[in-house]
Amino acid sequence: MIRMTTAASIAALTLAAGAAQAQQPWMNTKLSPDERAALLEKEMTLDERIGLVHGPMSMPIFGIKKPDGAIGSAGYIPGIPRLGVPALEESDASLGVTNPLGVRPGDGATALASGLSLAATFNTKLAYDGGAVVGREARAKGFNVQLAGGVNLARDPRNGRNFEYLGEDPWLAGNLVAAQINGIQAQGIVSTIKHFSLNGQETSRHFANSIIDEAAHRESDLLAFQIAIEKSQPGSVMCAYNLVNGDYSCGAPHLLNDVLKGDWGYKGWVMSDWGAVHATDYIVKGLDQQSGEQLDAKIWFGEPLKAAVEKGEIPAARLSDATRRILRSMFAAGLFDKPVTPGGAIDYDGNAQVAHAAAAEGIVLLKNREGLLPLAKSAKTIAVIGGHADAGVLSGGGSSQVVPPGGAKRVVPLGGEGMMGAFRSQYFNGSSPLAAIRKAAPDAKVTFDDGRYVASAVAAAKAADVVVVMGNQWMGEGEDAFDLSLPNGQDELIAAVVAANPNAIVVLQTGGPVSMPWLDQAGAVVEAWYGGAKGGEAIADVLFGAVNPSGRLPVTFPASLSQYPREALPGRGVPEKTRFDVNYTEGSDVGYRRFAATGDKPLFPFGYGLSYTSFAYSNLKVEGGQSVTVSFDVANTGKVEGKDAPQVYLTGAAGKPLQRLIGFGKVSLKPGESRRVTLTADPRLLASFDATGRRWVVTGGDYQVAVGASATDLALKGGAKVKARTLKP
């Protein structure tokens, strides 16, 4: 009887599913996302199509109220119940699920370490794992679109959003953000990639016209996007606020139609950044969806678009294409087949451990005089100074700001006017470096001085065996750093402390490179970035040797701003709402590539980072042909287990000297252990872009490569012959 009932139930369910598919054939999971989207789009009315291509923001700012049906966060696109189309509930960002201005009271999330911290790991697995944390938490909270995947290259060390992004190299950034996006989308939600393209500064970002040669663009920022899109297929691309060569990014037909959808064959949809749409005809220029519509002068993709389609001024086919692209990504991510519903359980403790591992591996040891680190647990007195180390670790501000479960331990308002004024606060998340140091050294007397008075800090430093002095640089969306100093007189504080005690360790929490006028006198320097949910514990792990530091700089730390092509920040001092040009005269020579071309010596080079052990490279083999394959041995020649991030650079291409990262790895080795590493270069990294012929060109000839620990520490050199070839754009 039970068997008959079960069989009958299965039969009934099968019939019901068949009937549902007959009524809604797009629910047939055997069809491709493209086929399903085409079937569904055919059934939509004009009003339903229009409803899918625009939507409001849903955070409480400027009198904006949360839309009906919205959970509350960055944005919302209403669903179509008649056809079973779910609403799009959109949350920021790459570093965790945000709760802007507390629109969802009491709802916290796991904060990942900053993008630059992740990039410093040179570890794609950690990027995937972090993305999976974000995706799981977003899904449990009811969000099905995560506005993640920031991959703009760090062309200026002052850029306020560098901390969100993944450094200055397209191969490193593209691979890591692809892994992050794959981790997010594996949880059954859509991820974006952003901000397309050349959103290289925050100063007057709505009026900055990024000027760059087409070939240089393809070989740098666009290549980072291209690599990431190929390897992760994000559901949506978010265009940027700035202009590119005279066209606003969200209304740039060359970028959106020719490059993204044409050359790259991108099948997803292009959504605007919030407040980045200026006209209805952006839809024919490649934009598919107007987001955060209240920030624009008009809801351009609402009634104006409907009227333009009805009059034939904008082809109905273009609106249908935009609609299909949105639906296609929704099907591909599983939004129809496994709908997202709020209320799922979240393992915050487990997720925090993922954040902890990534934060620890992203810490970069910049200086370690006479083996001062790791600290012996036998130290009797340790003074911790400054940086709100008693409260927690710093995080970056703006739309990526994550508030932890239970709220931030300390919030320090900075004040300010305008849209971003409400976001200008320093958040410290409760992972206290002071508490973590005390736990790691239970027998030591650990004191704390807040650093407000230099004389008090100096007295604390003189009274201790060892000093840990914190240096904080808060960075946030909507503004750039004025220079590379540590604000609020911290450089003067640190200089006094390191002069008072030779065993002074400087721990930096920054959103990018900073100058270090006190470097020569410091005993050790640790770049901890913004450490996320367990940043304090990660700092203590490295200081006391529980973790052997293996972070490597994903950005060059310059000796001064005069080493950059734009020492004066473009747009600073320009009248409000006035367009200005940002000339990227360095072209594709971003960061370390420009330093190699000019011969300037940086403070610390790209790829640099010390360890508590030592590594050696040997037995180089370079093979040519269609590309370059490089094999070599990495050995741990020290006394403790550690991880290394060997880097392979192209140093010459058919007689042309240059420098370009073409491969990297991450290996964990015990003392005396060695491992063979083999890397094959993506042919585009060997090529130059021919803008006239719209293709990549690999010139035949001899190619030189080097293997090393940083862009300036190249231990092995070799070469091989590469065949001439062309590649699609």
C-alpha positions, 0 to 999 in steps of 0.5 A: 500500500505504501509503495502504491501511494508513493508511486501514485504521488510521484506520478501526480507530481510528474503530471503536475510538473508536465502541466506546469511546463505546458503552461510555462514552457520556460520552466523546462530545465532541459532547455538552455538559459537562452531558450528559456529566456526567449520563451518567457520574453515572448509572453511579456507585455510592453509594460512588463518589459519596461518594468524589468529594465528599471528599478529604485534603490531601497535604502533610507537616504534623501527621503527615499522609502523602501519599495513595497516588496523590497527587503531593503538594501541597494536596489530592487526590481519588482517581479512579474507574478503572472509569469513567475518572474521573481523580484531582483533583490540586490545587495552590495558588495564584494566584501560581504552583505551590506546593510546600508544605514541600518535599513534592516535593523539588527541584521549583520553579516560576515565582513571579509578582508578588503579586496587588496588584502585578498589580492595580496594572498595570490590565492584563487581558492581563498577568493572562491571561498570568500565569494561562497561566504558572501553568496551563502549569506546573501541567499539566506537573507533573501538577496538574489543579486550581489553587487560584487566583483570589483576589478578596476585596476589601481592606477592611482594610489590615492583612489578611495576605492582601491581597497575594494579592488584587486590591485594593479595587474590585470592577470592577478585581478582578473583571476582572483575576481573570477574565483570570487564571482564563481564562489558567489554564483555557485550559491545560486545567485547572480553576481555582477562585475564592476565598474566598467571601465576606468573608474580610476578615482573618486574625485568628481567621479561623475565628471571625470573623462578617462582618456586612454588609447584603445590598445592600451585600454585593451591591454590593461583594464579591459583585459582584467574584465575580459579574463574575469568574464571568461572565467566566471560568466557573471550575470551582470556587468555594472557600468561606471560613473565616469566618462571614457574617451568622451562617452559616459560609461553607461552610454558608451556604445563602443564599450558596451556594444562593440567590446563587451557584447560584440568582441567578447560575446557577453550574454548577460545584462548591463546594469547602471551604477546608481545615478549613472544614467543621463538619457533614454537612448542609453538603451541603444548604446548598450545599457540594459537596466537603469538602477537606483533610478531616484538618483537620476534626473529622470526614470529614463527607462520608465515612461520615456522609454515606453513612449520612445518604443511606442513611437518607433524611436527606439526599436522594440527589438532592443528592449526585447534583447535587454529583457532577454539578457536579464532573464537569461542570467536569472535562469543561468543562476537558478533564480527560477528553479531554486528561488531565494527565500529569506530566513535561512540559517547562517553559520557566522562562526564558520564563515568568520573562520573563512574570513580569518584564513584569508585575512591572515594570508593577505598580511604582508610583512614589509620589514623585519629587522634582525628577526624581531618577528615573530615575537617570542611569547616570553616577552614580559611587557608589550605596549599596544599604541593607537589605531583603536586597537582596543575596539577592533580593526578598521574597515573601508567606507561606502557601499561595501561597508559591512556591519558585523552581527551585533553591530560595530564595536566602535563607530567614529563619525567623520562628518561631511556633506552630500550624498556620501556624508552619511557614510563617512564613519570609521567602523571598527568591527570588534576583532580587537588586535589588543585582545588578540595580542593579550590572548597570544601572550597570556604571561606578558603585561600588555598595556594600551595607549590610545595615541592621542598624546605623543608624549604619553605614547612615548612613555608607554613605548619606553616602558615596554620590551616590545611595542606594537603601534597601529597606523590607520588610513581610512579610505571610502567611496566618494573621495580620494586620499589627499596624499599618502600620509597617515592622517591625524598626525599618525606619522609623527606619532609613529616616528616618536614611538620607533625612536623611543623603542628599537623593538617597535613594530608598525602595523598598518591598516590602510586602503592602499600604499602609504609613505613611511617617513619613519621606515628606517627606524622601525623594527618591523612593518606589517601591512594588515590592510582592512582585516574583516571579521577576524582581522585582530586575530589575523594580526596576532597570528602573524606577530606571534608566528602562528601564521607564517606571513605569505602576503605579497603586495598587489600594488606598488608602494611608491617612494613618492607621488612624483613617480606617478604620471599624475602627481596632481590629482585630476579634478581637484580644485575644478569647479563643481559639476565641471567635466575634466580629463584624466589622461592615462598617458601611461597607457597599459604600463600600470603600476610596476610596469611603469616603474620598470619602464622609467627605472624609478625605485619604489618604496616596495615593489609589486609582489614583495613580501617577507616570510619567516622562512626562505625560498629558492628557485631553480631548474628553470625550463622555458618552452615556446610555440603557441605560447610560453610554458615555464617550469621551475622548482620552489624549495623551502630552504629555511627552518619553518613551514611557509607559503610562497607566491612565485611570480613569472614575468615576461621581460622581453617580447621579440626584441621589445623590452617590457615587464608583465606578470604572466603567471603566479602560484601559491605553494605551501612547503615544509622545511627542505621540501620542494615542488615543481611549478608549471605555468603556461601564459595566456597568449594575450599576455604575450601580445599587443593589441592591434586597434586598427585590425581589432585583434591581438597580435603575437609577434614571432621571435624570442621571448624572455621570462624571469621567475622571482619573488617580486617585480624587482627580485628576479632569480631565474631568467630564460627564454624561448621562441614563440610563433607569430599568431593573431587572436580574436579580440 
